[in-house]
Amino acid sequence: MRFNPAGTILYGRSQAQLQADLVAAQNAYGQLMIGGFTVSVAYEGKSVTYLPGQEGKLAEYINMLQRQLGNRAAGRRALRPMFR
């Protein structure tokens, strides 16, 4: 199944907005991983606070932003042997 950017909740946001959100989320992830107790990520006038132990949710958000920007493949492809 191919990734369809028009099918996500991020559809309609500009590349610049998505890139700014990605940088903020990656910075928040870094802070959380080095011992920050809480980190907040804001977008579209909303704010989400992540606590230690919620790194997975923040990583999912980062992955979604990367896919929307086209920076990440939608999924792994099967490896096929090549014979010469």
C-alpha positions in Angstrom: 0.0 0.0 0.0 1.4 3.3 -1.0 1.5 6.4 1.3 -1.1 9.0 0.3 -0.2 12.5 1.7 -3.7 13.7 1.0 -5.1 11.0 3.3 -3.5 12.4 6.5 -4.6 14.9 9.0 -1.6 17.0 8.0 -2.8 17.5 4.5 -3.1 21.2 3.5 -0.2 22.4 5.6 2.6 24.0 3.7 6.1 22.5 3.4 7.4 25.3 5.6 4.9 24.6 8.4 5.5 20.9 8.3 9.3 21.4 8.4 9.0 23.8 11.4 6.8 21.2 13.1 9.3 18.5 12.4 12.2 20.6 13.9 10.2 21.4 17.0 9.2 17.7 17.5 12.8 16.5 17.0 14.0 19.1 19.5 11.4 18.0 22.0 12.3 14.3 21.4 16.0 15.2 22.1 15.1 17.0 25.3 12.9 14.1 26.5 15.7 11.6 25.7 18.3 13.5 27.7 16.2 13.6 30.8 13.6 16.4 30.3 10.6 15.8 32.6 8.1 17.3 30.2 8.3 18.7 26.7 5.6 20.5 24.7 5.1 20.7 21.0 2.8 23.3 19.5 1.1 23.3 16.1 -1.9 25.2 14.7 -2.5 26.9 18.0 -2.6 23.7 20.0 0.0 22.3 22.3 0.7 18.7 23.3 2.8 17.8 26.3 4.8 14.6 26.4 6.1 13.0 29.5 8.9 10.5 30.1 7.7 7.1 28.8 5.8 8.7 25.9 8.8 8.8 23.6 7.0 6.3 21.3 4.1 8.7 20.7 6.4 11.6 19.9 8.5 9.3 17.6 5.2 8.4 15.7 4.4 12.1 15.2 8.0 12.7 13.9 7.6 9.7 11.5 4.2 11.1 10.3 5.8 14.5 9.6 8.7 12.9 7.8 6.4 10.9 5.6 4.2 13.9 4.8 7.4 15.8 3.8 8.5 12.8 1.6 11.6 12.3 3.8 10.8 8.7 4.7 9.6 5.7 2.8 6.1 4.5 3.6 7.3 1.1 4.5 9.9 -1.5 4.0 10.1 -3.3 0.7 10.7 -7.0 0.6 14.3 -8.0 -0.1 14.7 -10.1 -3.1 17.7 -12.1 -4.0 19.6 -11.1 -7.2 21.2 -13.8 -9.3 23.9 -12.9 -11.8 
